[in-house]
Amino acid sequence: MYPAAEVAGIDLSPIQPEWVPPNLSFIVDDMEDSWLCGDNFDLVHLRNIVPVMKSPVNLLKKIYA
């Protein structure tokens, strides 16, 4: 829908689909560690992840710092 946007998906496991739009990339990383792709984001979206996190508060501090 927004071809000029760059979208990065982060997952612990390399289970991403083979075909993705050209503006989408996946990174195998742990969102609770230091982010390999930097911290310059306009939007961070989390879904159904808070119950399995070690420290949701620390992640939110990282997002909004």
C-alpha positions in Angstrom: 0.0 0.0 0.0 3.0 2.4 0.7 5.8 1.4 -1.7 8.0 4.2 -0.4 8.0 2.9 3.1 10.7 0.5 4.3 9.4 -2.2 6.5 11.6 -4.5 8.7 10.2 -7.6 10.4 12.0 -9.1 13.3 11.7 -12.7 14.4 13.7 -15.1 16.5 13.3 -17.9 13.9 14.1 -17.8 10.2 10.5 -18.8 9.2 9.7 -15.9 6.8 7.9 -16.5 3.5 10.0 -16.7 0.3 8.2 -14.0 -1.6 7.9 -10.6 0.0 7.3 -7.1 -1.4 10.6 -5.3 -2.4 10.2 -2.8 0.5 10.0 -5.5 3.2 13.0 -7.3 4.8 13.2 -9.7 7.7 15.9 -9.8 10.4 16.5 -12.7 12.7 17.0 -11.0 16.0 15.8 -10.9 19.6 13.8 -7.7 20.1 14.7 -7.7 23.8 18.5 -7.4 23.0 20.2 -4.5 21.3 18.7 -4.1 17.9 20.9 -5.1 15.0 19.1 -2.7 12.6 19.5 0.4 14.7 16.8 2.4 16.5 15.7 5.0 14.0 12.1 3.9 13.4 8.9 5.9 12.8 6.7 3.1 14.0 7.1 -0.1 16.1 4.2 -2.5 16.0 4.0 -5.5 18.4 1.2 -8.0 18.3 0.5 -10.8 20.8 4.1 -10.6 22.2 3.9 -9.0 25.7 2.9 -12.2 27.6 6.2 -14.0 26.5 8.6 -11.1 27.0 11.1 -11.0 29.9 10.6 -7.3 30.4 7.9 -5.5 28.4 8.7 -2.3 30.3 12.4 -2.3 29.1 11.3 -2.8 25.5 8.8 0.1 25.7 11.6 2.3 27.2 13.8 1.3 24.2 11.1 2.1 21.7 10.2 5.5 23.2 13.7 6.6 24.2 
